[in-house]
């Protein structure tokens, strides 16, 4: 169950390319992505590039990452990482709680800002998941 991730893309967002999501989950992700694009003003070209693994150091893309992370429940409004939520959602998406726990340990590393934390976490997930989980 990933009402989210993580992790990404159709005009803005579909959480993960290879995870099985219900139509309702896909619709929520799409709506969240559109809302985050509108909120942050990020270029959809940057989102599409990130979906292909090309993460551009861009403040609006980082703001988009944080917006999506909050909507997915991965971070709260203050930017604090919600480790258990991430483990559960990643475990469901990957079908393996052990792999999810490894990803959480490796990828959920607080950075200088909540935006940077979200951006770097999503980049790390993309680079380290066999199914290329992505929130972009």
Number of C-alpha atoms within 10 A of each C-alpha: 16 24 19 32 28 31 28 26 23 16 16 28 31 28 32 27 17 13 17 14 18 12 9 10 17 20 16 19 30 21 16 20 29 16 17 22 24 13 13 17 13 20 15 18 11 19 27 19 14 21 27 14 15 12 20 13 11 13 14 17 26 24 22 29 32 28 26 30 30 21 21 24 21 25 22 16 13 9 19 13 21 15 15 13 15 24 22 18 22 29 19 16 25 22 14 13 16 13 17 22 18 13 20 19 12 13 20 21 14 16 13 7 13 24 22 21 24 31 26 20 27 27 24 19 25 26 15 16 15 11 15 22 28 29 31 35
